[in-house]
């Protein structure tokens, strides 16, 4: 029997993680992390309700609940980077950095300082601990979260538990209902890590200046005007505000690129326009979960976004933790700032941040 500190978010997944650990006989303490203190906008960040749900779970399981804030760490390690990336014209994925810096660093350090043997979360992933710890896909392909966990290292994984990684989501909800958890049918969160679901454009404008500019075609024809490059991502169709254009073929417009230096948004017509596809990309900040890089070039599969099907590729290393990834087939909407994550069968190998499409 070991002492485990479980991170309770107020959602059903972490609740069932705690339930399973309790049933397995571990000595449990729960921690609710509230790390966004910039406002009290409960319409978009329902932390109060989440805390009530976490308390209700702890009452059912008869375990202590602590409320801990890592708001300074979140602001300095995650949110500043989030803003810098948007200001540079890229599209970051804060959930990945949040896992790396908050849930599996600040929270892990806190738990170990409290005498814990391990932490546990409600992530859909599995671990195989035999010598080198392997991060494995979840049993439920639709919920697998290894994409968001690919930056974790061996020391972080060594002290981590993912109790629900072997379960289907439907089973998780059934177990929660049977345990009498009031959050058994609670909607899954889809908002920004610790910030919640909000009107993204309004939220971003609170921290970064709106810089309107021109929308141009690839041949430099002015098509319209944008509200600020930070509000758009590669492959986006909605929200461009481009109506019917005389002489056009009538197909919808899509974001194909950004020119931050000139504050220009590049667009093309048609969902399958060639400019939306690339076979190669350059990635930086490469991280390998095993602790060292595999022999390169590496033939594996990869995803360039969450829930995308794996695509065969070849990874070639270049200096300073960078790499070139070449896919067997062209990939649509390769987006700088997002992550490319590598797999060998069920094993998540690691990944890097997409620097540019090639």
C-alpha atoms as one frame of an Amber mdcrd trajectory, in Angstrom:
protein
   0.000   0.000   0.000   1.424   3.387  -1.021   0.484   6.996  -0.418  -0.915
   8.619  -3.555  -1.972  12.220  -4.108  -4.659  12.352  -6.778  -5.386  15.499
  -8.739  -9.157  16.060  -8.729 -10.459  18.466 -11.374 -14.149  18.089 -10.569
 -14.636  15.954 -13.656 -15.657  12.322 -13.897 -12.289  10.976 -15.085 -10.221
  12.054 -12.081 -13.094  11.046  -9.793 -13.003   7.460 -11.072  -9.208   7.477
 -10.896  -9.565   8.217  -7.175 -12.254   5.548  -6.822 -10.051   2.847  -8.349
  -7.075   3.812  -6.213  -9.255   3.735  -3.116 -10.539   0.277  -4.035  -6.937
  -0.888  -4.569  -6.117   0.080  -0.977  -3.866   3.078  -1.511  -3.713   5.817
   1.110  -5.203   8.770  -0.729  -5.132  12.525  -0.473  -6.830  14.651  -3.128
  -5.692  18.015  -4.448  -7.839  20.484  -6.360  -5.695  22.892  -8.386  -7.097
  26.349  -9.035  -4.394  28.163 -10.939  -6.189  30.971 -12.732  -6.772  33.936
 -10.438  -6.947  36.733 -13.000 -10.738  37.094 -12.849 -13.874  35.632 -11.376
 -15.710  35.110 -14.657 -17.760  32.106 -13.644 -19.572  32.067 -17.003 -16.442
  30.748 -18.684 -14.339  29.359 -15.843 -16.649  27.437 -13.507 -13.966  26.689
 -10.909 -16.446  27.088  -8.080 -18.677  24.307  -9.404 -15.661  22.121 -10.159
 -14.473  22.492  -6.570 -17.921  21.558  -5.259 -17.911  18.442  -7.445 -14.428
  17.498  -6.233 -15.563  17.903  -2.613 -18.578  15.721  -3.267 -16.338  12.940
  -4.622 -14.055  13.171  -1.592 -17.031  12.934   0.751 -18.210   9.768  -1.003
 -14.718   8.244  -0.803 -13.925   9.597   2.677 -10.635  11.204   1.661  -9.160
  14.591   2.486  -9.203  17.356  -0.122  -6.641  20.132  -0.298  -6.968  23.210
  -2.499  -3.648  24.344  -3.912  -2.857  27.218  -6.246   0.060  27.207  -8.641
  -1.125  30.414 -10.281   2.321  32.059 -10.291   3.864  28.980 -11.888   1.040
  28.812 -14.422   1.416  32.456 -15.387   5.210  32.330 -15.691   5.689  28.871
 -17.203   2.574  28.449 -19.345   0.527  31.567 -19.984   3.421  33.896 -20.862
   4.551  31.390 -23.467   0.954  31.101 -24.698   0.803  34.869 -25.299   4.274
  35.033 -26.854   3.351  32.349 -29.362   0.146  34.072 -30.420   1.950  37.396
 -30.704   4.489  35.740 -33.021   1.694  34.498 -35.297   1.789  30.872 -34.157
  -0.961  28.692 -32.660   0.222  27.173 -29.357  -1.181  24.218 -27.472  -1.191
  25.294 -23.793  -2.493  21.941 -22.541   0.804  20.267 -23.452   2.892  22.828
 -21.570   0.399  22.776 -18.699   0.962  19.042 -18.242   4.719  19.434 -18.441
   5.076  22.413 -16.109   2.075  22.298 -13.744   0.438  18.897 -13.382   3.632
  16.864 -13.655   6.127  19.354 -12.224   4.652  21.865  -9.776   1.944  19.459
  -8.577   4.323  16.490  -8.566   6.931  18.420  -6.561   4.247  19.489  -4.092
   3.018  15.918  -3.631   6.496  14.481  -3.151   7.274  17.203  -0.604   4.150
  16.057   1.277   5.565  12.534   1.478   3.635  10.969  -1.394   4.949   7.956
  -3.256   3.162   8.953  -6.475   0.592  11.249  -8.034  -2.421  10.146 -10.063
  -4.555  11.915 -12.652  -7.551  11.110 -14.804  -5.639  11.105 -18.081  -6.447
   8.483 -20.686  -3.039   6.893 -21.095  -1.178   3.828 -19.826   2.293   3.268
 -18.416   4.567   0.250 -18.610   7.204   0.479 -15.900   9.999  -1.984 -16.532
  13.379  -0.340 -16.566  12.569   2.554 -18.877   8.985   3.739 -18.402   6.953
   3.598 -21.617   3.974   5.872 -22.259   1.297   3.811 -24.010  -1.914   4.747
 -25.765  -5.145   4.451 -23.804  -7.462   1.531 -24.382 -10.104   3.992 -25.614
  -8.687   5.348 -28.888 -11.243   8.159 -28.971 -10.090   9.500 -25.587  -6.351
   8.747 -25.774  -4.384  11.715 -24.357  -0.792  10.674 -25.013  -0.588  13.533
 -27.529  -0.830  15.970 -24.596   1.640  14.000 -22.462   4.482  13.542 -24.943
   6.809  16.080 -23.249   6.961  14.164 -19.950  10.293  12.680 -18.928  11.306
   9.512 -17.132  11.395  11.044 -13.652   7.914  12.521 -14.093   6.442   9.254
 -15.364   8.183   7.226 -12.655   6.041   8.914  -9.994   2.806   9.008 -12.015
  -0.257   6.780 -12.180  -3.028   6.772 -14.801  -5.670   4.523 -13.190  -8.317
   4.800 -15.949  -6.064   4.341 -18.989  -7.226   0.760 -19.485 -10.942   1.696
 -19.505 -13.415   2.887 -22.086 -15.074   6.216 -21.341 -18.490   4.566 -21.151
 -17.206   2.261 -18.403 -15.741   5.226 -16.522 -19.145   6.909 -16.464 -20.830
   3.663 -15.373 -18.399   3.273 -12.480 -19.006   6.881 -11.442 -22.771   6.400
 -11.503 -22.509   3.206  -9.466 -20.335   5.002  -6.906 -22.983   7.707  -6.555
 -20.835  10.517  -7.937 -23.029  13.437  -8.933 -20.647  14.316 -11.762 -21.048
  10.947 -13.500 -22.737  12.583 -16.506 -20.849  15.879 -16.394 -19.820  17.260
 -19.765 -16.129  16.860 -20.622 -14.111  20.063 -20.436 -12.858  21.397 -23.783
 -11.491  24.761 -22.685  -7.964  26.024 -22.121  -6.158  24.232 -19.289  -7.135
  25.876 -15.955  -8.782  28.800 -17.778 -11.908  27.076 -19.050 -14.265  27.594
 -21.933 -14.716  31.225 -22.953 -15.200  33.498 -25.910 -11.655  33.097 -27.120
 -11.362  36.300 -29.160 -12.609  38.472 -26.291 -10.331  36.689 -23.841  -7.204
  37.047 -25.974  -7.856  40.752 -26.562  -7.522  41.371 -22.837  -3.812  40.536
 -23.046  -2.705  41.268 -26.602  -3.452  44.298 -28.792  -5.734  43.805 -31.772
  -3.741  44.494 -34.958  -6.064  44.479 -37.996  -4.543  43.978 -41.410  -5.090
  42.770 -44.944  -6.253  39.390 -46.159  -4.487  38.586 -49.413  -4.448  35.724
 -51.890  -1.222  33.905 -52.728  -0.748  36.216 -55.727  -0.985  39.217 -53.357
  -4.469  40.356 -54.316  -6.339  42.023 -51.447  -9.372  39.868 -50.586 -10.497
  41.503 -47.352  -9.319  42.545 -43.899  -8.593  40.531 -40.762  -8.996  41.495
 -37.095  -5.532  40.337 -36.013  -3.370  37.350 -36.995  -3.692  35.881 -33.507
  -7.368  35.119 -34.123  -6.733  32.753 -37.054  -5.115  29.380 -37.556  -3.965
  27.434 -40.608  -6.832  25.645 -42.345  -9.505  27.834 -40.730 -12.650  28.573
 -42.739 -15.080  30.174 -40.312 -14.804  33.796 -39.247 -12.852  35.151 -42.192
 -15.596  37.595 -43.181 -14.927  37.134 -46.885 -18.105  37.292 -48.903 -18.630
  36.423 -52.530 -15.871  37.872 -54.672 -16.448  38.833 -58.279 -14.717  36.432
 -60.630 -14.070  33.778 -57.945 -15.113  30.153 -58.331 -17.553  30.290 -55.402
 -15.597  27.887 -53.180 -15.064  28.883 -49.537 -11.834  30.562 -48.434  -9.334
  28.983 -46.033  -6.338  30.324 -44.142  -3.182  29.077 -45.860  -0.515  31.102
 -44.062   0.492  34.155 -42.076   3.027  36.889 -42.802   3.652  38.467 -39.357
   6.249  40.879 -40.726   3.674  42.498 -43.017   0.650  41.585 -40.867  -0.956
  39.762 -43.799  -3.256  36.757 -43.649  -2.925  34.503 -46.718  -6.001  32.667
 -47.972  -6.884  30.226 -50.734 -10.135  28.871 -52.142 -11.200  25.276 -51.775
 -10.846  22.753 -48.981  -8.294  20.768 -51.014  -6.231  23.633 -52.372  -2.602
  22.440 -52.800  -1.313  25.292 -50.622  -3.060  23.701 -47.628  -0.978  20.518
 -47.916   2.651  19.748 -47.073   4.623  16.532 -46.969   7.417  17.903 -44.810
   7.772  20.044 -41.709  10.547  21.305 -39.490  10.170  20.708 -35.773  12.038
  22.188 -32.829  12.345  21.403 -29.126  12.390  17.674 -29.815  11.772  15.569
 -26.723  12.136  11.795 -26.430  10.322  10.108 -23.539  12.942   7.367 -23.223
  15.487  10.016 -22.233  17.652   9.780 -25.332  17.032  10.110 -29.039  16.481
   6.975 -31.095  18.694   6.190 -34.030  17.844   8.608 -36.814  16.476   8.570
 -39.428  13.485   6.983 -37.710  10.533   5.422 -39.531   7.446   5.733 -37.337
   3.978   7.264 -37.338   2.996  10.740 -36.203   0.095  13.073 -35.478   0.160
  16.809 -36.074  -3.015  17.404 -34.065  -5.059  15.711 -31.369  -7.348  12.898
 -32.538  -5.787  12.820 -35.990  -5.167   9.313 -37.279  -1.513   8.278 -37.249
   0.378   8.952 -40.474   3.561   7.123 -41.569   6.610   9.378 -41.612  10.394
   9.538 -41.506  12.128  11.662 -38.854  15.567  13.023 -39.693  17.623  14.829
 -37.064  19.304  18.186 -37.500  21.411  20.086 -34.927  20.096  21.592 -31.688
  17.158  19.299 -30.919  15.458  19.967 -34.240  14.263  17.617 -36.921  12.712
  17.255 -40.339   9.587  15.100 -40.562   8.619  13.769 -43.973   5.231  12.124
 -44.327   4.368   9.449 -46.825   1.330  11.490 -47.883   0.818  15.284 -47.793
  -0.741  16.545 -44.552  -3.407  19.235 -44.440  -3.018  22.398 -42.359   0.441
  21.912 -40.857   0.304  24.577 -38.139   3.361  26.282 -36.579   3.124  26.270
 -32.793   1.255  22.981 -32.640   3.017  19.708 -31.844   4.002  16.725 -33.940
   3.954  13.584 -31.790   5.641  10.295 -32.732   4.471   6.719 -32.159   5.796
   3.206 -32.542   2.688   1.074 -32.407   1.070   1.698 -29.033   4.121   3.488
 -27.630   4.342   7.285 -27.619   7.972   8.106 -28.368   7.910  11.877 -27.865
   7.569  14.823 -30.203   8.372  18.434 -30.911   6.886  21.812 -31.753   6.124
  22.494 -35.419   8.310  25.415 -36.569   7.297  25.584 -40.203   5.740  23.629
 -43.047   8.164  22.738 -45.855
